[in-house]
Every structure is written in structure tokens, then in C-alpha cells.
């Protein structure tokens, strides 16, 4: 194996591949990156649940394969200045040589034959969506996904595709976030749950292309970008297992209409909640008191002190006192791309909804906190 590329080209690809590598896994081979050189360079990584490959053009002098420890390989690349990098495998010693300028590194490799094979992809149900829009949808719902592994299905994001509408939903049972996007093409109804951590990697990556293809199979889902609407060869591919178990019926959880619909300036509300909760480092409830034409935001912590601030709103209904986890409330406000929101409230201990004033998407459902 022998090839030449640039430091930036190789580092960017390695960082993309590294996203799913978990250093807590004790298996050395799963902490490695497979370097596969044929007509091009392809890097592979896997944690057995999710697999990634990325193919980039390089100057190939000799084909071959090697597995290197990801962390060390990336640290070496980061230490180099941008320049040409030559990598060569010594078959006798099973070591690779990395040279760049006057710098030379020699690394032991792991047995390439022990590296898990990349999952076979069957192109069954496919949808295409603008890649920037897809990232935006994921970022809007991902914080509502659970981090509690005891209910695995809630650690995922639910994809419900029907009648040309892509619904993306996440919930941890205390809150629920729903976003929708028209994809134009009519497909059969699809309902699958995808690990949120995988989608987070895509949303925060430099995944390139104008659109992203989502290929859904019975037990797995794969993602790859396409250039200028042309499918061509998949250069970057992420494949992950779907989460098993029934995702909650989100349509039943969202109320049709609640008693009080209060229009609030979103940015004003965000500023006030952040300011009032600055005295707290924990999830101490933030209290909203809504009365004639005013809303008061307050927090009271016995060991520290208290804070409060109020501002005007167009409201003429009955007095309402309701409390929330401040982090969850801020997350819900942050996903709204609008100036004014509607906060719909029924009773102080029943879920509320937050959505833009002039449209029904996105929707954020939030459970109040009981305050003794």
C-alpha cells in the first residue's frame, strides 16, 4: 500500500470517519480506521451498530489495506502543516510510514482481516431531501430525544414519511419536538426510529452535496450526499441499525386546541428566561405568572436567592401560574424560526404547546413541573 495526498484532505476525511468511534469500547480493532487503497482511498470505521466509509481521490502507487489506531493517526495529521503526505505500508513489519516534509512517523498496524466488513446496502425505499434542510430538521428535534438507555426507542428520532411530508419527531417523555418538511415525491408510508447520536453526527458534519439520499431497509438505514442532484457513486456513506420498539403515537399526544393561546415575543422571552435562570446551576423550575397584559418570569432558590422580571403581552384572560424545567423551555423557544410564538396552555399541570404565531410547524410539547 502506497499513496500520496494532502494533509487537509486526509485529516478532513479521518475526522468524518472518527465520529462514531467510541474510545470506551475495549476492542482495539473498533478503535481503528481501516485504510483501503485501490483506485482511490477509502477510510472505514464502525462500532458494530453504525458504520461509516468515505472515499477520496489520491495518487495511488500501490494498492493495499491497513488498520491504524484512529486517535493516534488523527493526532499525527493535526500536528502536520498543510502539505503533501506520503503513506506507505511495510508488508514485512506491518508498519505504515507517514512522511510530510521532514517529519516521519512509523506506526504499528492492526490486522486488516479482523476489521468488520461494511454492511451490504440494498436500495429499497429511498427519499431525497436538501442536505441543509435535513440538518436543520435534525438540529430542531434532537435535544428532545432521551439520553436514558433504559428506553432505547426514545434515544432515537422518529421518521414518519407520508403523503409527501417528512415528519421528524423526538421525545424523552417530558417534552416532544415535531418538525415537518415537504419532500415533494409521494412515497409509501414509512415509520422508523433512527439513533439520535448518528443523526447528530450528520447534522454537525461537513457532509457535502446538494441533497442527501436516505435509503431505508427493514433493519437499517443509510445516508449519503449527492452532488448537484446526481446520484453517481456514493463517496460518503453512513449505515446504522434502526432502533427496535414502538415509538409513542405522537399524533395522539398533540392536543388539537388548548384553552389559552398567548402570543409572546420569542426573543424577549428567551432573553428574560436566560437572565432569570442565571442564578441557577441545576434544573430548578422557572415560574411563569401570566395575568392581564403581563407575564412575569421568576425563580426562587432557598439556598441562593431569587430573581424575577416581567414584560407586556397581549393577554386578557385569567391568571395562570405554571412552572417548567428552564433548559427544556429554552430548547423549545430556540427551535422557533419566527419573531412571535403562540404558547398554548390548558391547565398548570397539563402539557403546553409552543409553535410559531403564523404557522403550525415546528411544534414543541412541554410538560410543566409540579412545584411544592
N, C-alpha and C positions, 0 to 999 in steps of 0.2 A: 504494500500500500504506500503510495506516494502521491502527494498533490500539493498545489500552491494556491493560495487565496489571499485575501487581505484580512488584517486583524479585525476591523469593524464588521466585515461580512460574517466572519466566523463567530465573533462574540455575540452579535445580534441573534444569530441562529441558535447558538448554545443557550442563551438566556431564555429564549422562547421555549426550547425543549426542556429546560430545567424547571419550569413552573410546577410540574406535578411531582417532582422528585421529593420524597419525604425522608429527611435525614434520620427520623426516628425509626425507620424500618431497618432492621438489623442485617438483612441480606445485602452483602456487598454488591452483587450484580445489579440490584434495583437502585443502588445509589450511583449507578454508572450511566454513561451516554454511549450508545453504540455509534461508531463512526463507520459508515459503509460507503466505500468509494467504487463506483463503476464508471458510467459515462458522466455522472455528476456526483456530488457529495450529498448523502442523506444522513441526517442525525436522527436517532431514535431514543425515546425514554418511555418508561412505564412504571406504574405502581401496581400492576395487575388488574386494577379496576379501570384505569384510564391510560391510554397510550397516545403518544404524540410523535409525528415524524415531520421533518422539514427538509426539503430538497433545494439546494442552491448550486448554481454553476461554478465550477472551479477548473483550474488547469490540472488535468489528470495525467500522471506519468505512469502510474502502476495501480491496478485495482487491488482491493483487499478490504478486510474488516478488522476492527479493534474496539475494545470497550475500555474507556478510561473513567476514573472517578470524577464525577461531574464537578464537585466543589473545587477540586484542585485544578482541573482543566480550565474552569472559568476564571479562577483567581490568576492563573498564569496569563490568560488573554487580557484580563483587566490591567495587568501590570505592564503590558507592552504598549508602545506608541503605535499609532496607525502607520502601517507599512505592510509589505508583503510578508506572509508567513508560510514557511515550508514545513510540512509534516510528513514523516516517513516512519514506517513500521519495520523494525529489525526482526525478521522471522526467527532468527536464531535465539535471540534473547527475550523475545516477546515484549520489547520495549518500543515506545514511539519517541521520536526525536522531534521537538518543536523548536524551530530556529526562526529568529526575526532580528535582522540587523546583526549585532554582535552577541545577542543573547541566545543561549542554547539550553533547553531543558530536556531531560530524559525521564520518561515516566514508565513505570510498570503498567501492564495492561491486565485486564481480567479476561477469562476465556470467552471468546465471542460465541462459541457454541452453546453456552449456558444462558445467553440473553434470550428472554421470551420473544417469540415471533409476534409480528404485528398482526392484529386481528384482521380477518378477512371481512371485506365490506361488500355487502350485497345492496345494490342500488334499487331500493323498493319504493318507499314513499318519500318524495323529495319536495322541498319548498325552497324558494329563493327570496331573500329579503336584503334590502340595502344594509351594508355592514355597519354603518354609523348608526342607523336607526336601531338595528339589533342590539348594539352595545348600549344605546340609550335605554332601551326597554329593560335590559338586564339590570342596569345600574339603578333603575327606579324601583325594582321589586326585591332585589337581593337581600337588603337588610331585614326584610320581614321574614326571611327563611330562618328556621330554627337552627341552633348550634348544638342541640341536645340529641346525641346519637341514640338515645333510647327510643325515639320515634323517628326512625330513619327517613320515612317518606316526607316528613316535614323539613328535613335538611335539604330538600330539593326545591326546584322551581317547576311548576306545572305548566306544560304547554298544552293548550286546548285550541285546536285549529278547526274551525267550521265555518262554512258559508263565506270563504274568502277572508275571514277575520282571524288574526293571530292573537289569542288571549294568553298572557303570561301572568301567572299568579304565584304568590308565596305567602305562607302564614306560619307563625310559631304558636298559634292558638291564642295569643294575646293581641295580635294585630294581623291584618291582611292587606296586601297591596295587589292591585289589579291594574294592568295596562293593556291596551289593545292597539292593534295596527292592521290596516288593510293590506293584504298581500296581493290582491287582485285576482290571482288564479284560484279557481274553485277546486278544492281537493276533498277527498273523503274525510269524514270527521276523525280527528286524531287527538288522543289524550294520553300524554306520557309525562313522567316526572324525571327531571334531569338534575344530577348533583349540582348544587349551587356553587360549590368551590370550582368546578370545571368552567361554568359559565362566567364566574368572576375572573378567571384567568383569561378568557377570551375578551371580556369587556375591557380589561386593563392592559391588553397586549397591543403590540404594533401590527396585529393581524392585518395584512394588506389585501387590497382588492376593492372593487366597487360594490360587489354583493357577496353574500355568504350563502352557500348551499347547506341546507340541513337535511341529512339523509336519515330517515327513521326506520329502524328494523324492529323485529319482535323484542329483542332483549338489549339492543344497543343503539346508540345514536352517534352520528359523526358530523363533523363540521369542517368545511374548507372554503376558503375565499376563491372568487373568480375574478379575473381581470376584464374590465370593460364589458361585462355581461357574457364573456365567452368562457365556457366551462374548461376546455383544454385539459391538460394534465394537472392533477391535484398536487401542488407543491407543498402546502402545509395542511396537515390533517390531524384533527383531534378525534379520537374514538373513545367513548366511555359507555359503561353499562348503565342501563336505565334502573332507577330505583323501583323496587317492588313494593306492593302495598297500595291500598286505595287512598288517593288524595281526597281531602274533605270536599264535599259538594259546595264550592264557593258561591254558586248562584243562590243556594238556599240561605247562605249566611248574610248576603247583602240585602238589607231592607229596601222595600220599594219607596217608602216615604216616611220621614220622621216628623215629629210634632213641630219642632222649631228649626227653621233654616236661617242661619245667621251669616250675613256677608261680612267678611273681615279682610282687611289689607294684609296679604300674606307676609310681605317683607317687614311690616310693622310688628306683626305677631311674632315672627322669628326673632327680631331684634330684642323684643321685650322678654320673651321666654329665655333666650340665652343670657340676658343680663340678670334676670331674676334668679336663675339657677346657677349663677356663678359662685354662690356661697356653698354649693353642694358638690361633693365628690362622689356621691353614691346616687342611687335611683330613688331619692326622696321625692314623694309626689309633688307636682306643681299644681296649684289650685286655680281654677278659673271661676270667677264670680261674674255672671252676666246679668245685668239689670238694665233699666231704662237708658238706652243710648250709650252705655258704657260697658267695658269689660275690664276687670281687674285681674292681674296675674300676680300670684303671691306664693311664697314658700316660707315655712316655719320649721326651723331645726332647733330643738331644745338646747343641744349642746353648743350651738354656734350662734344662732340669731335668726333674724327674719328679713324678708325683702318683699317689696310689692311695687307695682306700677300699674296705672290704668290709662286707657285711651278710649276715644269715642268710636262707637259703631252705630250703624242704623238698625236699632233693635227696640221694639216697643212691647215685647211680651213679658211673661212672668219671670221672676228672679230664678236663676239657675246657679247652683254650685256643683262643680264637678272637678275631679282630680285625675291626673294622668302621670304615667312614667314620662318624665321630661324628655329623655332620649328618644323614646318612641314617638312622642308628639313632634319633636324637631325633625325626625326622619320623614314623617308624613308630610310636613309642610315643605320639606326640601324637594320632594318629587313633583311638586306642582309647578308647571311652567306657565304661570299666569300672575297677574297683579292682585286679583281678588279671588278668594276662596269662599266656598259655602261650607260651613260647619253645621251639620245636621244632628240635632240632639233630641232624644225622646225623654229619657229619664236619667238621673245621675249615675245609676249603676248599669245602664244598658249601653251597648256599643254605639259609638258615634261614627259618622262618615265625614270624610273631608274630600272635596273634589273642586275643580275649577268652577268659577261662577258661571261661565258661558258654555260649558261642555261637560260631558259625562265621563271623561277619560283624562287622567287616571282616577282611580278610586282608592281611598285608604280607609280601612275599617279599624277602629281602635277601641279596645276595652278600657273603661275607666278603672281607677284604683279605689278600693274601699279605704277610707280614712277614718280611724277610730277617734 
